[in-house]
Amino acid sequence: MSQESAVNPLCPIYEYIITSTKDGRLPDGFEIPWLKDMWAPGAHDGVLLKHMIPIELTPEPERDLKILEVLKLMASENNADHMEEVFAVMEELDKKDSIVRLYDPIVRMIASHQKELNLHTLLQFGDFLISKGTSLLAVKLGLSVIAPFHAPFVEDVAVEFGVYDEFTYYAARILTYDYWPNGNAELFNLARNVKGWGRIHAVEWLQPETQEIRDWLLFEGADNTVIPQYSANICLQKAEAKKRLDGSLTAKEYAAIGNLIRESLVQGPCRGITDGEQLLSKYMMKAQDFPIDPELIRMILEAADEYDLNENVIEAAKRLVDA
């Protein structure tokens, strides 16, 4: 979690983002001056989500009880009097598990204890945190708290915060709930307007509902400023690469599939291809119809044992390399 620097907060984070957003995106290199540190926006949360095992926290009585007590304080009529206590507990939990990994437990506790909580007051408190918060913990806690509520402003603020890579994950989670009929379309817009960790998170949660989305995932979905490999395999699956290889595809599609295969096979933090044996075999079967990259063919050959490629595919690949 990024810590506040020596620079005093200039205004609420929400206001700083809103006043800097133009045409649905933030300027390149956008930073919040009092939150600058060694982590790029969204990087700390991204690393935790991609590399911590388990990614999703299982129910833990002691932790969940603390979350429930915090929610009760936030939902109380005199919640302003408990602000310090709320943040003291949440800072403790954040240090242990990180607020991004507490998103699901918070939402789960709200859903399972509705009768014990004044939901209207809780929603108001969450709204206060996102609109007035000057720290990442405050805003992320607020976004987590308002997430399960079907209130019109929730979808709006998800879009407004989602343009900043630090909050795109929370926006994606909110926009994928069924009660937002335009949520996936909004998430698609966000995915195209962020380039760093925000795009990685958006791609992971984006549903390939339309051909436009599937095409974008194929050609641009893994084009991020972090590591394309984080999204390459996801894009292969959501862009329906196997289905495309079974049909009449264009040279541009074939090249794009090859690029995603390459990114998925290089050594890196999340190497691998889902249903790799089928996808790689289909890709090789089409190789005679399109220009091929010998280096990519060599990479596929090196992965032959890992993906249990049959001898016919291997021999065809060798002939292409030798040609």
Salt bridges, closest charged atoms under 4 A:
GLU31 OE1 - LYS36 NZ 3.63
ASP45 OD2 - LYS140 NZ 2.69
GLU60 OE1 - ARG63 NH1 3.94
GLU60 OE2 - LYS96 NZ 3.68
ASP64 OD1 - ARG63 NH2 2.88
ASP64 OD2 - ARG108 NH2 3.95
GLU69 OE2 - LYS72 NZ 3.96
GLU85 OE1 - HIS82 ND1 3.66
GLU92 OE2 - LYS66 NZ 2.54
ASP97 OD2 - LYS96 NZ 3.74
ASP104 OD1 - ARG173 NH2 2.79
GLU116 OE1 - LYS72 NZ 3.46
GLU116 OE2 - HIS113 NE2 3.81
GLU166 OE2 - LYS140 NZ 2.61
GLU204 OE1 - LYS50 NZ 2.88
GLU212 OE2 - ARG192 NH1 3.46
ASP215 OD1 - ARG244 NH2 2.79
GLU240 OE1 - ARG214 NE 3.79
GLU240 OE1 - LYS243 NZ 3.98
ASP246 OD1 - LYS282 NZ 2.77
GLU253 OE2 - ARG244 NH1 2.52
ASP275 OD2 - LYS242 NZ 3.13
ASP293 OD2 - ARG262 NH2 2.40
GLU295 OE1 - ARG298 NH1 3.69
GLU306 OE1 - ARG271 NH1 2.65
GLU315 OE2 - LYS318 NZ 3.93
